[in-house]
């Protein structure tokens, strides 16, 4: 079964609104063993909509369309669908009653004759109920292609998708594969390095697929196995999962939907160790990440954002002579900050970052993006220099990620 999606709206084409519907539909289908083959986005132009409907309808078994079913002048989907499929646009009384009933219920709407436009659908179409908003969807068949037209508002589209469209497709998709997934979340390596390390794992000829998705500054590896049964898919997936774990062990911070912050929280709870932070260039980002996880007070004691030299001296005990000789952006200062916050908080671990986030403040010896990270433990203190690149925000973000990964590696025994 070939399935395509079509998103409609000038706001999407112009980049004013992010199209989340396409991804939502693709994931909902894949969860049921149904794969999306193609996606198009067009603006609020009737001819473009007609061309897209004809194009997708001629090459696919199913087309799911979102957007353009509202009451305004730029909502053209129903009219374009009627013209593209050679049908008349007719008033559906059930849809009209629904529009008027919902208009009376929703505080944001008043009963207005213009809303009745949403009750105009192509002849010989089946209504798709909308229990959230005013615009019903509709379903029609054209030249053997099943076409579904849904509102573009995600809160309306999603229930209609799960309650009407997906069940309809499952009744007809008799040969859909059983699918097993495993997601690995990584930090540290570049995409090319990971691709090289994973050479030979994917076997599309057997139904085993591998995907790499980079989302700054981390990446996700997805293994997908497709087979005739759940057991067969799991059996196909298992050795690949073991291989990925072996080859990428030092880079994997979590599996599945678990975030770096959640994984680190679990490690701290298990270790029984406590933490204090001293941040300069990251401005509190690391502390925020840690405290975003409920229950972090069990191991996170305090944080000091010491942006100025005076604050480093006053709050962390960094010697004035060290600051004058080595500078605030140095391994010596980072280590003094880590030891100082550890001592002040009485924590088991003290982590510190200091650097130049930019866009100004760099020098030939220490250009923008120079960052020092230090970790004080009961066994001593170590630091490392990093040279990050990107905008000010990107330098700060990757600094926070690297600091959290340092903690993860320490708690796992990897460093």
Buried (B, 14 or more C-beta within 10 A) or exposed (E): BBBBBBBBBBBBBEEEEEBEBBEBBBEBBBEBBBBBBBBBBBBBBBEBBBBBBBBBBEEBBBBBBBBBBBBEEEBBBBBBBBBBBEBEBBEBEEBBEBBBEBBEEEEEBEEEEEBBBBBBBBEEBBBBBBEBBBBBBBBBEBEEBBBBBBBBBBEBBBBBBEBBBBEBBEEEBEEBBBBBBBBBBBBBBEEEEBEEBBEEBBEEEEBBBBEBEEEEBBBBBEBBBBBEEEEBBBEBBBEBBEBBEEBBEEBBBBBEEBBBBBBBBBBBBEBEBBBBBBBBBBBBBBBBBBBEBEEBEEBBBBBBBBBEBEBBBEBBBBBEEBBEEBBBBBBBBBBBBBBBBBBBBEBBBBBBBBBBBBEEBBEEEBEBBBBBBBBBBEEEBBBBBBEBEBEBEBBBBBBBBBBBBBBBBBBBEEB
